[in-house]
Amino acid sequence: MFESDERFIEEISDSIRTKVQTLAPKSQTEDAGRVIQAGIQEFLDSFRTRSSEMFDAINIADNAMSPATNTSRYFKLSTTPTEGAETLSTALTPTQLQTLAGAFAQDLAEGGQIPFSALKALRTSVGEKIATNNLLDDMSTGQYKALYSSITKDMEELARNTDAKTDALLTGRGQVANEARPNALPQFKRANRFYNAGAKRIENVLNSVLRSDPPSEQIYDRVKQGINRGGTKVRAIRRSMSPERWKAYQASFLEELSSAPPGQQSIDFEVFSPDRFATNYNKLSERGRKAMFGGQAGLEDELDNLARIIERNKAAKQKLANPSRTAESFAMLGLLGAPTALYVGGVLDPGAILTLAGTIFGAQRIGSAMTNPKFVKWVAESGKIKPEQVAGHAARLAAIFANADDRSQADAEALATAIVIQE
């Protein structure tokens, strides 16, 4: 290619990119690790609020008194010195446990009972210690769990006794209608189930992602590691996040799956490789793919289909990646004398279409586009499109991205134009 040709291509390239930037400035993709971190924090805040509301709604007065038999028994058994080794066993008893036991005994000393509001507050504090591993004292997680269980039993007994008293009162008055029946115990059990399920997810999954206050890159990697380990961890994290935040993580993950090897990358690392996408996607376990992409308007099925098509066409597909991104873009637009670059066997090649889309959208934004099952389906269906059908096929992009941001709509328009020009 002559020097004048190169200048011509560079000038047109700069002109198009400037126009796209003017129409819709490129937004910064939110760091995937920070997306996960923010999503988990939203879940924690929502969980605490909802749990508190459910326990506050239990039909037990805050000043209802409980002898707290189970909690008292736990503290007594845990802090009573072992006979014959009193000094040693006392020394081995955690200082925090002794402090809590002493404070609890003092609170019970006056009337031998403690209000329901105090039990709720104590249980919440202990639950926070367990769920967040915030053990800055010398008590073990096991000791906190035993204390938590004891407090829970006391709250349940108070709910049961409250219902019994209410039932007796209503029966004595002849009021036995269903709507008037005691409900403190069912309410407590429902709130307790909700809290235990959330606390289990926090302790077993979410803490492992955020432990030791890791950098965002490490958070991203910790989630990614769970994909090929059965997907259980990924499903739990996904359920803890809003759909939009999860899509942001999916976009970064798809971008990573699809990035060309370093030797084939451009200077700004934005060369998209459909072959790499197909290879890496097919390496994911079935359960991992389902956890990552399942239940999302057919996204998993569309990605499966696209990966199969790319693999099937790999042998015949022409390589479109070029170290010079400018030359790459315009080779695909037909300006370098390669009008059949997008075709294999007389129909569009989905892999080539995806490469072209990756060049126009950029590596960050193509990952986001691939979380849209309609776009993935459109790419896969390109493998059935003959030259005379290209204009109609390209026109469908406008509807697919109708509700997207301005930049994505501009990218889609540029992609449609590029395909039609190539035809």
CORBEL-V441296 format. One record per backbone hydrogen bond with DSSP energy under -1.0 kcal/mol. CO is the residue of the C=O (numbers start at 0). NH is the residue of the N-H. Records with the same first field share a line. If there is no record, write none. Layout:
CO->NH ; NH
This chain:
1->5
2->6
3->7
4->8
5->9
6->10
7->11
8->12
9->13
10->14
11->15
12->16
13->17
14->18
15->19
16->20
17->21
18->22
19->23
30->34
31->35
32->36
33->37
34->38
35->39
36->40
37->41
38->42
39->43
40->44
41->45
42->46
43->47
44->48
45->49
46->50
47->51
48->52
49->53
50->54
51->55
52->56
57->59
60->63
61->116
63->115
65->113
67->71
68->72
69->73
70->74
71->75
72->76
73->77
74->78
75->79
81->84
84->88
85->89
86->90
87->91
93->97
94->98
95->99
96->100
97->101
98->102
99->103
100->104
101->105
102->106
103->107
104->108
107->111
113->65
114->118
115->119
116->120
117->121
118->122
119->123
120->124
121->125
122->126
123->127
124->128
125->129
126->130
127->131
132->134
133->135
139->143
140->144
141->145
142->146
143->147
144->148
145->149
146->150
147->151
148->152
149->153
150->154
151->155
152->156
153->157
154->158
155->159
156->160
157->161
158->162
159->163
160->164
161->165
162->166
163->167
164->168
165->169
166->170
167->171
168->172
169->174
176->179
177->180
182->186
183->187
184->188
185->189
186->190
187->191
188->192
189->193
190->194
191->195
192->196
193->197
194->198
195->199
196->200
197->201
198->202
199->203
200->204 ; 205
201->206
205->209
206->210
209->212
214->218
215->219
216->220
217->221
218->222
219->223
220->224
222->225
223->226
225->228 ; 230
230->234
231->235
232->236
233->237
234->238
237->240
241->245
242->246
243->247
244->248
245->249
246->250
247->251
248->252
249->253
250->254
251->255
252->256
253->257
257->272
260->263
261->264
265->268
270->259
272->276
273->277
274->278
275->279
276->280
277->281
280->283
284->288
285->289
286->290
287->291
288->292
289->293
295->298
297->301
298->302
299->303
300->304
301->305
302->306
303->307
304->308
305->309
306->310
307->311
308->312
312->316
323->327
324->328
325->329
326->330
327->331
329->334
330->333
337->340
339->342
341->348
343->346
346->343
348->352
349->353
350->354
351->355
352->356
353->357
354->358
355->359
356->360
357->361
361->365
362->366
364->368
365->369
367->370
368->371
371->375
372->376
373->377
374->378
375->379
376->380
378->381
379->382
380->383
381->384
384->347
385->388
386->389
388->392
389->393
390->394
393->396
394->397
395->399
396->400
398->401
400->403
404->408
405->409
406->410
407->411
408->412
409->413
410->414
411->415
412->416
413->417
414->418
415->419
416->420
417->421
418->422
